[in-house]
Amino acid sequence: MTETPDLEQKRLALENQLRALGRTLVAYSGGADSAFLAWATYQTLGANMLAVIADSPSLARFQLEDAIDFAREHQIPVEVLQTNEFDRPDYVKNDGRRCFHCKDELFTVMEDFGAGHGFKSIAYGVNLDDKGDFRPGQTAAAQHRIATPLLDAGLTKADVRELARQAGLRIWDKPASACLSSRIEYGRPVTRDALAAVERGEDALRQLGFRQFRVRHHGEIVRIEIAREELPKALTAEMAAEFARIFRALGFKFVTLDMEGFRSGSMNTLLAADQIHKAVS
């Protein structure tokens, strides 16, 4: 498939956005959006950019290793910085503003690093479709004046994936990912033990051959979400027994499979409307 005129215009707009940033840090998680942004920034700015991975217990080791591998594959300069969101009580208590406190910590750490290493700007991979989601982290980004080149160029999620595909980037169809803390139900404190259980559970699902899934932590109950196209594989007596074996060994008393399948942000449905308003205001 060749670029449509509209997509070509957006790609050129992205290049212009990136050139205007000067020496830039890119918040890089390894997901499709941030990986494409890191690649595009490197293509445009070369050595005047650095991809920054925020490492903490909320980042799965699988995601960290894959992000580093992708950067190395394309010679993208990358730095791993430690973030300390677990030192913030407002993050640990896990209300509707948890993502705000996480991004506030990330951008504070990046600002401090950038000031000490001569970087002028910080960019992150929010796109046009993200503006319709419940994402308190965008409020933190706005407060820190973080650049949003994908958004400013008018790129949607589909646009980003298509441009990545055309560039031959293996992440073009990478399943959506989010931090491990997003798997813990709101109101339940985020702990290292809970994150470890989620991470080990998702590693096990990956080893079973599933591609798009989430392990949702509800205390004694685990709720497994698997993409609808993969549900037939999950809906067998043998797989049910395997799920029970895996997740009971991780400390869950009840093991459930969500019949609606995987959907990004499903924990947000547990928030009341006033909590959502407070989180983004």
N, C-alpha and C positions, 0 to 999 in steps of 0.2 A: 504494500500500500504506500502510495506517495503522499506527501504532505498536502493538505488542502490549503488554499490561499490564506484562510483564516488562521490555521495552525502555524503556517509559516510566519505570518505577521506576529503571532504571539511569541514564537521562538525568537524572532528578532527583537521584540520588545523586552524579552527576558535578558538577552545579551546587553541591551542598553541599560537595563536596570542594574545589572551586575557591574558593568563598567563604571557606573556612577558611584558605586559603593566604596571604591578604593580598596585599601588593604583590609581584608574581611575575614572574620571567623564565621564558620557555618555550624550551627547546631545540628549534629549528625547522629541519628539513632540507628541507621542501617535500613530503615523502612524505605519503600519505593520513593516517596516524596523527598525525604531528606537525602537519600543516596543520589537521586537524579540532580537535586540542587547542588550537592557537593561536587558531583562530576561536572555539571555545567559551569559552576563557579571556577573550577580548576581549568576547564577549557578556555574560559574567558580571561581569568586573572593570573593563571599560572602560579608562580611562587608567592604571589601576593594574597594567597588565601590559605586557610588552615581549617580542616574539618575537626570538630571537637566532639568527642564522645563523653557524655556524663555517665560515670560509672558509680553504681550504688547497689544495694541489695534488690532494688526494684527492676534492675536490668538483667534479664535472663542471660546466662553465660552463652547459650546458643546464639542469641542475637548479638552479643558483644563480639564473639569470634567471627560471625558472618560479616558484621560491619567492618571489622579490621581487614578481613580477607578481601572484601570488595574494594576497599581503599587501596590495598596493595596491588590488586589486579590492574588498577588504572593509575598507579603512581600518584594517587591523591595524598597530599600531606595530611597526616592525622595525628591527633594528640588525645590521650585518654586522661580526663581530669576527674578527680573524686568530688562528688557532691555529698552534702550532709543534710539532706532533707529529714532524715530520721532524728536530727537534733531539734527539729521544730515541732513542738507539741501540737500546733494547729494542723500539721501534716499528718501526724500519727493518729490523731483522733478520727480522721477519715470522714469528714462531712462533705457537703457538696462543693467545698472550696479546696479540696485536697490538691487538685491539679494546679490551681493557682499557686499554692505554696511550693509545689514541686518546680514549676517553671520560674517562680521568683528566685528560688535557690539556684537553679541552673543559670539564669541570666546574670545573677549577681556574681557567681563564680567566673563566668565567661568575661564579664566586664572587668573584673580584677585582673584576670590573666591578660586580656587584651590591652589594658592600660600599661602593663609591665612589658609588653612585647611589641608595641608600636602598631597595633591594629586600630583601624578607624571605625569599622562597622561590625555589627553582628547581624546575621540573617538566619531565618529558620523557614521550614518548608510548609507553611500553611498555604492552602490553595483555595480557589473560589468556592468549591463545594463545602469546605470546612466552615465557612461563615454561617451555614445553616444548622450546624451541629451545636450541641451543648459542650462548650470547650472553655472553661474558666481560665485555662492557660493562656488564651488569647488576650485576656485582660492584663495578665502579667507582662506579656510581650509588648502590649501597647504602652504600659507604664514605663518600661525600660527602653522604649523607642527602638524596638528590634525591627530590622528591615524584613519585608515580606515580598521578595521579588517574584515568586510564583503567582501570588495573589495579584500583585500590581500589574503583572503581564496578562492577567485574565485567564490563567490556566486552570482548568478543572482537573479532577483526579484522572479522568479518562485521557485528557490531553497529556498529562505528565507521563502516564503509562505508554501512550502511543509514541511520544518523543523518545522515551527510554527504549522502546522496542526498535524504533528506527535507528537508534544509535548503537544497537547491539548489546545493550546492557542487560545482564541476566536478571536484574531485579525488576524488570518491566512488569512481570506478572506475579511478583512476590506477594504472598498473602498478607493482608493487613495485620499489623502488629501494634501492640500498645504495652505500656509498662506493666509489670506484674501486679502493682498495687491496684490497677483498675479491675482486677479480678476479685477483690475483697468487697463484700457488700458494704454500702455506706453505713456508718455508725458503728461498725466493728473495727476496733483499732488495727492499724497495719503493724504487723510484727514480722520479724525475720523468719520465725518458724512458719507462719502462714504463707509467706512468700516462697519459702523453700518447698512447702508441700505443693503449692500451685506449680512451681517450676518443675519439680520432679514428675508431677502428674502430666504436664504438657509434654515433657520429654518422652514419657511412656507412650502417649498418644501418637507422637511423631514416629516413634519406633514401630508402632503398629501399622504405619502407612497412611495415617490421616494427614491431611494437608492444611485445612482451614478449621480451626477449633478454638474454644476457650474453656478453661477450667474455672468455674465461678465458685468462690469460697463463701459458704453461708454457715460458718461454724461447724456443727456436727454434720451438716449436709453439704455435699458437693454436687453442683449442677454442671453437667457436661454439655457444652454446645458444640455441635458438629455441623458443617455446611450441609445444606439440604441434599445436594447432589451426592454427598458421601454417606448420608443416613442409612441407605440400604445395607451398607457394610456393617454399620453399627447395630442394626436391628436384628441381631441373631442371638440365639440362646448362648452360643459359644462366646460371642463378644461381650454379652452382658455379664457372663461369669468372669471374663478377664477384667472388665472394668471394676467389678466388685473386688476382685483380688487386689488389683493395683491400688485402688483408693482406700480400701480399708487398711491396707498396710501403711498408708500415709496418715492414718489417724482419723479418717472420716467414719462415722457410724452409719450414715445413709448415703447411698450412691444413686444419683438420678441422671437420666438422659433427657435433655430438654427437647420436646417434640416439635418446637418451632425452629429448631436448628440454630446455627450460628447467626448472630446479628451484632454488629458493632455497637457498643454503648448500651447494651441491654440493662446494665445496672442502673442507668439513669432513670428508668421507668419507676424505680423505687423512691425517687425524690418527689416531694410535693412541689407544687408550682411556686410557692413562696421561697423554697430553698433554691430552686433554679434561678429565680430572680436575684436573690442575694448573692449567689455564686458568681454571676456575670456582671454585677453592678459595682 
